[in-house]
Amino acid sequence: MMLAAAVVLALAAPGRGRAALAQGLFPLLAIALTIAGALLLS
């Protein structure tokens, strides 16, 4: 649920992308998207 919420927030607030990247959240979002994609394909 938390990963999904993070992805939704990232998609809803693209303007904060650079701030998230600066804070090191981008890799976590990438992992969350990968997991979500794997779940959708499974």
mmCIF file of the N, C-alpha and C atoms, coordinates in Angstrom:
data_MODEL
# 
_entry.id   MODEL 
# 
loop_
_atom_site.group_PDB 
_atom_site.id 
_atom_site.type_symbol 
_atom_site.label_atom_id 
_atom_site.label_alt_id 
_atom_site.label_comp_id 
_atom_site.label_asym_id 
_atom_site.label_entity_id 
_atom_site.label_seq_id 
_atom_site.pdbx_PDB_ins_code 
_atom_site.Cartn_x 
_atom_site.Cartn_y 
_atom_site.Cartn_z 
_atom_site.occupancy 
_atom_site.B_iso_or_equiv 
_atom_site.pdbx_formal_charge 
_atom_site.auth_seq_id 
_atom_site.auth_comp_id 
_atom_site.auth_asym_id 
_atom_site.auth_atom_id 
_atom_site.pdbx_PDB_model_num 
ATOM 1   N N  . MET A 1 1  ? 0.836  -1.200  0.000   1.00 0.00 ? 1  MET A N  1 
ATOM 2   C CA . MET A 1 1  ? 0.000  0.000   0.000   1.00 0.00 ? 1  MET A CA 1 
ATOM 3   C C  . MET A 1 1  ? 0.873  1.253   0.000   1.00 0.00 ? 1  MET A C  1 
ATOM 4   N N  . MET A 1 2  ? 1.923  1.231   0.791   1.00 0.00 ? 2  MET A N  1 
ATOM 5   C CA . MET A 1 2  ? 2.787  2.408   0.866   1.00 0.00 ? 2  MET A CA 1 
ATOM 6   C C  . MET A 1 2  ? 3.491  2.654   -0.459  1.00 0.00 ? 2  MET A C  1 
ATOM 7   N N  . LEU A 1 3  ? 3.924  1.584   -1.118  1.00 0.00 ? 3  LEU A N  1 
ATOM 8   C CA . LEU A 1 3  ? 4.595  1.743   -2.407  1.00 0.00 ? 3  LEU A CA 1 
ATOM 9   C C  . LEU A 1 3  ? 3.621  2.309   -3.428  1.00 0.00 ? 3  LEU A C  1 
ATOM 10  N N  . ALA A 1 4  ? 2.395  1.794   -3.406  1.00 0.00 ? 4  ALA A N  1 
ATOM 11  C CA . ALA A 1 4  ? 1.385  2.277   -4.346  1.00 0.00 ? 4  ALA A CA 1 
ATOM 12  C C  . ALA A 1 4  ? 1.106  3.750   -4.087  1.00 0.00 ? 4  ALA A C  1 
ATOM 13  N N  . ALA A 1 5  ? 1.021  4.136   -2.820  1.00 0.00 ? 5  ALA A N  1 
ATOM 14  C CA . ALA A 1 5  ? 0.756  5.529   -2.469  1.00 0.00 ? 5  ALA A CA 1 
ATOM 15  C C  . ALA A 1 5  ? 1.894  6.422   -2.951  1.00 0.00 ? 5  ALA A C  1 
ATOM 16  N N  . ALA A 1 6  ? 3.123  5.942   -2.810  1.00 0.00 ? 6  ALA A N  1 
ATOM 17  C CA . ALA A 1 6  ? 4.280  6.726   -3.251  1.00 0.00 ? 6  ALA A CA 1 
ATOM 18  C C  . ALA A 1 6  ? 4.247  6.929   -4.758  1.00 0.00 ? 6  ALA A C  1 
ATOM 19  N N  . VAL A 1 7  ? 3.879  5.875   -5.491  1.00 0.00 ? 7  VAL A N  1 
ATOM 20  C CA . VAL A 1 7  ? 3.806  5.968   -6.951  1.00 0.00 ? 7  VAL A CA 1 
ATOM 21  C C  . VAL A 1 7  ? 2.711  6.945   -7.355  1.00 0.00 ? 7  VAL A C  1 
ATOM 22  N N  . VAL A 1 8  ? 1.554  6.841   -6.706  1.00 0.00 ? 8  VAL A N  1 
ATOM 23  C CA . VAL A 1 8  ? 0.437  7.740   -7.024  1.00 0.00 ? 8  VAL A CA 1 
ATOM 24  C C  . VAL A 1 8  ? 0.829  9.183   -6.754  1.00 0.00 ? 8  VAL A C  1 
ATOM 25  N N  . LEU A 1 9  ? 1.493  9.429   -5.632  1.00 0.00 ? 9  LEU A N  1 
ATOM 26  C CA . LEU A 1 9  ? 1.910  10.791  -5.303  1.00 0.00 ? 9  LEU A CA 1 
ATOM 27  C C  . LEU A 1 9  ? 2.915  11.305  -6.328  1.00 0.00 ? 9  LEU A C  1 
ATOM 28  N N  . ALA A 1 10 ? 3.813  10.438  -6.756  1.00 0.00 ? 10 ALA A N  1 
ATOM 29  C CA . ALA A 1 10 ? 4.823  10.835  -7.738  1.00 0.00 ? 10 ALA A CA 1 
ATOM 30  C C  . ALA A 1 10 ? 4.165  11.204  -9.062  1.00 0.00 ? 10 ALA A C  1 
ATOM 31  N N  . LEU A 1 11 ? 3.148  10.431  -9.445  1.00 0.00 ? 11 LEU A N  1 
ATOM 32  C CA . LEU A 1 11 ? 2.457  10.700  -10.711 1.00 0.00 ? 11 LEU A CA 1 
ATOM 33  C C  . LEU A 1 11 ? 1.568  11.936  -10.594 1.00 0.00 ? 11 LEU A C  1 
ATOM 34  N N  . ALA A 1 12 ? 1.014  12.164  -9.413  1.00 0.00 ? 12 ALA A N  1 
ATOM 35  C CA . ALA A 1 12 ? 0.109  13.295  -9.213  1.00 0.00 ? 12 ALA A CA 1 
ATOM 36  C C  . ALA A 1 12 ? 0.871  14.607  -9.051  1.00 0.00 ? 12 ALA A C  1 
ATOM 37  N N  . ALA A 1 13 ? 2.121  14.529  -8.624  1.00 0.00 ? 13 ALA A N  1 
ATOM 38  C CA . ALA A 1 13 ? 2.908  15.743  -8.405  1.00 0.00 ? 13 ALA A CA 1 
ATOM 39  C C  . ALA A 1 13 ? 4.225  15.680  -9.173  1.00 0.00 ? 13 ALA A C  1 
ATOM 40  N N  . PRO A 1 14 ? 4.178  15.728  -10.515 1.00 0.00 ? 14 PRO A N  1 
ATOM 41  C CA . PRO A 1 14 ? 5.405  15.644  -11.311 1.00 0.00 ? 14 PRO A CA 1 
ATOM 42  C C  . PRO A 1 14 ? 6.366  16.801  -11.027 1.00 0.00 ? 14 PRO A C  1 
ATOM 43  N N  . GLY A 1 15 ? 5.833  17.913  -10.547 1.00 0.00 ? 15 GLY A N  1 
ATOM 44  C CA . GLY A 1 15 ? 6.667  19.076  -10.259 1.00 0.00 ? 15 GLY A CA 1 
ATOM 45  C C  . GLY A 1 15 ? 7.649  18.818  -9.127  1.00 0.00 ? 15 GLY A C  1 
ATOM 46  N N  . ARG A 1 16 ? 7.352  17.787  -8.330  1.00 0.00 ? 16 ARG A N  1 
ATOM 47  C CA . ARG A 1 16 ? 8.224  17.474  -7.202  1.00 0.00 ? 16 ARG A CA 1 
ATOM 48  C C  . ARG A 1 16 ? 9.243  16.402  -7.564  1.00 0.00 ? 16 ARG A C  1 
ATOM 49  N N  . GLY A 1 17 ? 9.285  16.035  -8.834  1.00 0.00 ? 17 GLY A N  1 
ATOM 50  C CA . GLY A 1 17 ? 10.196 14.983  -9.263  1.00 0.00 ? 17 GLY A CA 1 
ATOM 51  C C  . GLY A 1 17 ? 11.643 15.289  -8.944  1.00 0.00 ? 17 GLY A C  1 
ATOM 52  N N  . ARG A 1 18 ? 12.063 16.531  -9.233  1.00 0.00 ? 18 ARG A N  1 
ATOM 53  C CA . ARG A 1 18 ? 13.466 16.886  -8.972  1.00 0.00 ? 18 ARG A CA 1 
ATOM 54  C C  . ARG A 1 18 ? 13.771 16.860  -7.483  1.00 0.00 ? 18 ARG A C  1 
ATOM 55  N N  . ALA A 1 19 ? 12.822 17.305  -6.661  1.00 0.00 ? 19 ALA A N  1 
ATOM 56  C CA . ALA A 1 19 ? 13.039 17.301  -5.210  1.00 0.00 ? 19 ALA A CA 1 
ATOM 57  C C  . ALA A 1 19 ? 13.160 15.862  -4.715  1.00 0.00 ? 19 ALA A C  1 
ATOM 58  N N  . ALA A 1 20 ? 12.289 14.989  -5.247  1.00 0.00 ? 20 ALA A N  1 
ATOM 59  C CA . ALA A 1 20 ? 12.338 13.585  -4.845  1.00 0.00 ? 20 ALA A CA 1 
ATOM 60  C C  . ALA A 1 20 ? 13.674 12.972  -5.254  1.00 0.00 ? 20 ALA A C  1 
ATOM 61  N N  . LEU A 1 21 ? 14.135 13.309  -6.460  1.00 0.00 ? 21 LEU A N  1 
ATOM 62  C CA . LEU A 1 21 ? 15.404 12.780  -6.941  1.00 0.00 ? 21 LEU A CA 1 
ATOM 63  C C  . LEU A 1 21 ? 16.540 13.257  -6.043  1.00 0.00 ? 21 LEU A C  1 
ATOM 64  N N  . ALA A 1 22 ? 16.484 14.518  -5.636  1.00 0.00 ? 22 ALA A N  1 
ATOM 65  C CA . ALA A 1 22 ? 17.518 15.079  -4.765  1.00 0.00 ? 22 ALA A CA 1 
ATOM 66  C C  . ALA A 1 22 ? 17.532 14.386  -3.415  1.00 0.00 ? 22 ALA A C  1 
ATOM 67  N N  . GLN A 1 23 ? 16.367 13.924  -2.978  1.00 0.00 ? 23 GLN A N  1 
ATOM 68  C CA . GLN A 1 23 ? 16.280 13.262  -1.675  1.00 0.00 ? 23 GLN A CA 1 
ATOM 69  C C  . GLN A 1 23 ? 16.559 11.768  -1.775  1.00 0.00 ? 23 GLN A C  1 
ATOM 70  N N  . GLY A 1 24 ? 16.800 11.273  -2.992  1.00 0.00 ? 24 GLY A N  1 
ATOM 71  C CA . GLY A 1 24 ? 17.118 9.862   -3.152  1.00 0.00 ? 24 GLY A CA 1 
ATOM 72  C C  . GLY A 1 24 ? 15.877 8.987   -3.212  1.00 0.00 ? 24 GLY A C  1 
ATOM 73  N N  . LEU A 1 25 ? 14.692 9.582   -3.473  1.00 0.00 ? 25 LEU A N  1 
ATOM 74  C CA . LEU A 1 25 ? 13.467 8.787   -3.516  1.00 0.00 ? 25 LEU A CA 1 
ATOM 75  C C  . LEU A 1 25 ? 13.235 8.184   -4.895  1.00 0.00 ? 25 LEU A C  1 
ATOM 76  N N  . PHE A 1 26 ? 13.906 8.732   -5.903  1.00 0.00 ? 26 PHE A N  1 
ATOM 77  C CA . PHE A 1 26 ? 13.695 8.225   -7.266  1.00 0.00 ? 26 PHE A CA 1 
ATOM 78  C C  . PHE A 1 26 ? 13.976 6.726   -7.391  1.00 0.00 ? 26 PHE A C  1 
ATOM 79  N N  . PRO A 1 27 ? 15.089 6.229   -6.832  1.00 0.00 ? 27 PRO A N  1 
ATOM 80  C CA . PRO A 1 27 ? 15.348 4.772   -6.912  1.00 0.00 ? 27 PRO A CA 1 
ATOM 81  C C  . PRO A 1 27 ? 14.236 3.967   -6.250  1.00 0.00 ? 27 PRO A C  1 
ATOM 82  N N  . LEU A 1 28 ? 13.692 4.473   -5.143  1.00 0.00 ? 28 LEU A N  1 
ATOM 83  C CA . LEU A 1 28 ? 12.613 3.752   -4.456  1.00 0.00 ? 28 LEU A CA 1 
ATOM 84  C C  . LEU A 1 28 ? 11.372 3.724   -5.328  1.00 0.00 ? 28 LEU A C  1 
ATOM 85  N N  . LEU A 1 29 ? 11.103 4.831   -6.018  1.00 0.00 ? 29 LEU A N  1 
ATOM 86  C CA . LEU A 1 29 ? 9.930  4.872   -6.897  1.00 0.00 ? 29 LEU A CA 1 
ATOM 87  C C  . LEU A 1 29 ? 10.130 3.934   -8.081  1.00 0.00 ? 29 LEU A C  1 
ATOM 88  N N  . ALA A 1 30 ? 11.353 3.872   -8.577  1.00 0.00 ? 30 ALA A N  1 
ATOM 89  C CA . ALA A 1 30 ? 11.636 2.985   -9.704  1.00 0.00 ? 30 ALA A CA 1 
ATOM 90  C C  . ALA A 1 30 ? 11.419 1.530   -9.279  1.00 0.00 ? 30 ALA A C  1 
ATOM 91  N N  . ILE A 1 31 ? 11.850 1.191   -8.074  1.00 0.00 ? 31 ILE A N  1 
ATOM 92  C CA . ILE A 1 31 ? 11.655 -0.167  -7.560  1.00 0.00 ? 31 ILE A CA 1 
ATOM 93  C C  . ILE A 1 31 ? 10.168 -0.448  -7.392  1.00 0.00 ? 31 ILE A C  1 
ATOM 94  N N  . ALA A 1 32 ? 9.435  0.539   -6.876  1.00 0.00 ? 32 ALA A N  1 
ATOM 95  C CA . ALA A 1 32 ? 7.994  0.369   -6.669  1.00 0.00 ? 32 ALA A CA 1 
ATOM 96  C C  . ALA A 1 32 ? 7.297  0.134   -8.004  1.00 0.00 ? 32 ALA A C  1 
ATOM 97  N N  . LEU A 1 33 ? 7.697  0.879   -9.030  1.00 0.00 ? 33 LEU A N  1 
ATOM 98  C CA . LEU A 1 33 ? 7.097  0.710   -10.354 1.00 0.00 ? 33 LEU A CA 1 
ATOM 99  C C  . LEU A 1 33 ? 7.431  -0.661  -10.918 1.00 0.00 ? 33 LEU A C  1 
ATOM 100 N N  . THR A 1 34 ? 8.652  -1.124  -10.685 1.00 0.00 ? 34 THR A N  1 
ATOM 101 C CA . THR A 1 34 ? 9.062  -2.443  -11.169 1.00 0.00 ? 34 THR A CA 1 
ATOM 102 C C  . THR A 1 34 ? 8.226  -3.533  -10.509 1.00 0.00 ? 34 THR A C  1 
ATOM 103 N N  . ILE A 1 35 ? 8.041  -3.408  -9.189  1.00 0.00 ? 35 ILE A N  1 
ATOM 104 C CA . ILE A 1 35 ? 7.242  -4.398  -8.452  1.00 0.00 ? 35 ILE A CA 1 
ATOM 105 C C  . ILE A 1 35 ? 5.801  -4.372  -8.947  1.00 0.00 ? 35 ILE A C  1 
ATOM 106 N N  . ALA A 1 36 ? 5.254  -3.164  -9.130  1.00 0.00 ? 36 ALA A N  1 
ATOM 107 C CA . ALA A 1 36 ? 3.872  -3.037  -9.603  1.00 0.00 ? 36 ALA A CA 1 
ATOM 108 C C  . ALA A 1 36 ? 3.733  -3.671  -10.985 1.00 0.00 ? 36 ALA A C  1 
ATOM 109 N N  . GLY A 1 37 ? 4.711  -3.429  -11.848 1.00 0.00 ? 37 GLY A N  1 
ATOM 110 C CA . GLY A 1 37 ? 4.672  -4.007  -13.186 1.00 0.00 ? 37 GLY A CA 1 
ATOM 111 C C  . GLY A 1 37 ? 4.741  -5.527  -13.143 1.00 0.00 ? 37 GLY A C  1 
ATOM 112 N N  . ALA A 1 38 ? 5.589  -6.047  -12.264 1.00 0.00 ? 38 ALA A N  1 
ATOM 113 C CA . ALA A 1 38 ? 5.705  -7.503  -12.134 1.00 0.00 ? 38 ALA A CA 1 
ATOM 114 C C  . ALA A 1 38 ? 4.403  -8.110  -11.639 1.00 0.00 ? 38 ALA A C  1 
ATOM 115 N N  . LEU A 1 39 ? 3.738  -7.428  -10.717 1.00 0.00 ? 39 LEU A N  1 
ATOM 116 C CA . LEU A 1 39 ? 2.466  -7.934  -10.191 1.00 0.00 ? 39 LEU A CA 1 
ATOM 117 C C  . LEU A 1 39 ? 1.394  -7.909  -11.274 1.00 0.00 ? 39 LEU A C  1 
ATOM 118 N N  . LEU A 1 40 ? 1.424  -6.873  -12.114 1.00 0.00 ? 40 LEU A N  1 
ATOM 119 C CA . LEU A 1 40 ? 0.417  -6.769  -13.180 1.00 0.00 ? 40 LEU A CA 1 
ATOM 120 C C  . LEU A 1 40 ? 0.642  -7.840  -14.247 1.00 0.00 ? 40 LEU A C  1 
ATOM 121 N N  . LEU A 1 41 ? 1.917  -8.182  -14.495 1.00 0.00 ? 41 LEU A N  1 
ATOM 122 C CA . LEU A 1 41 ? 2.220  -9.158  -15.537 1.00 0.00 ? 41 LEU A CA 1 
ATOM 123 C C  . LEU A 1 41 ? 2.084  -10.596 -15.037 1.00 0.00 ? 41 LEU A C  1 
ATOM 124 N N  . SER A 1 42 ? 2.138  -10.765 -13.726 1.00 0.00 ? 42 SER A N  1 
ATOM 125 C CA . SER A 1 42 ? 2.078  -12.122 -13.175 1.00 0.00 ? 42 SER A CA 1 
ATOM 126 C C  . SER A 1 42 ? 0.659  -12.684 -13.196 1.00 0.00 ? 42 SER A C  1 
# 
